[in-house]
Amino acid sequence: MAALDKPQIIIHVQKSLNFTLFDCRWVPCSARLVCLGSTARGTGALQVYEVTQGQLNLVTETEKAKPLKCATFGAASLQQRHLATGDFDGNMSIWNLEATSLPVYTVKGHTEIINCIDGVGGLGVGEGAPEIVTGSRDGTVKVWDPRQKDVPVANMEPVEGENKRDCWTVAFGHAHTQAERCVCAGYDNGDIKLFDLRTMSTRWETNIKNGVCSVEFDRRDISMNKLVATTLEGKFHVFDMRTQHPKRGFASLTEKAHKSTVWLVRHLPQNRDIFMTTGGSGNLNLWKYEYPAQRSRKDDDGHEAGVTGSVSLLQNMTVASQPVAGLDWSPDKQGLCACTAFDQTLRVLIVTKLGRM
């Protein structure tokens, strides 16, 4: 690909803030975004910004009792656009951004910090009930229905006698009918577990030998297609989720992506084969997945086995001096994204020429 044909990553606007930033999310159908984190005195910060005329203007800010670690709009309706958050004290809360003094729903979901959160069934996308999944340092992964008070609809925890592992990342997928739904969880010891919520069983598990920092399906609301998992040692793994071999599981490829921890993976909403990874040295890498000519083939025993494709690096750029720990693509404007880094800066980026990829 010629240099001029490649997508370019442009910093549109950036703003230094006075707290540690952990996550950011675009408010659907708006030019607003939410960022959250921890203040110097150990409380939670929740701020809403609007992008207007090349500026980031503060709309509202609220201080919470505990630092906020992660957030999602995935289970919200487009009318309400309520934000779900997980905090350092194990609380999962849902907020109306027009009135953030008190949550519209809250539950003491875990005994330790909630590291990760994802939502499904909202925003007019996909099938099934609105549900939120949380993963925690206490080793459990829990699924919540905001219409049901205090009790999770599913609880995936270590069996008695099994060591509890720190769950760093969770993601919904396979939510393409009213009944089907899966949750993927990644842990600090390299375990990846795929839980089938229809059968309430572990559908598949593997270990990729390094702590799993982020997992994401290319789409939540389709039959499982691809899953990307990023790790501590600078690598990511792409699993082809269409074909599960009875012994070998899902076919995968491994790519050395960064010279440091790969903190996040985020797929482009408008093109599921393009995704961004964020690195511990403040860099962003933009990738494209190419499918193989044939996605499965029979092995010697007559079982179908998946075939992986390849990934190519479209563009990379260093945007911060510290790890980029939060990134979210705009669901409405292709190529618009926001990211947060531990240099306490919120950045809005534009990635060009994605429509040509």
Secondary structure, 3 states (H helix, E strand, C coil): CCHHHCCCEEEEEEEECCCEEEEEEECCCCCEEEEEEECCCCCEEEEEEEEECCEEEEEEEEEECCCEEEEECCCCCCCCCCEEEEECCCEEEEEECCECCCCCEEEECCCCCEEEEEEECCCCCCCCCCEEEEEECCCCEEEECCCCCCCCCEEECCCCCCCCCCEEEEEEECCCCCCCCEEEEEECCCEEEEEECCCCEEEEEEECCCCEEEEEECCCCCCCCEEEEEECCCEEEEEEEEEEECCCEEEEEEEECCCCCEEEEEEECCEEEEEEEEECCCEEEEEEEECCCCCEEECCCCCEEECCCEEEEEEEEECCCCCEEEEEECCCCCCEEEEEECCCEEEEEEECCHHHC
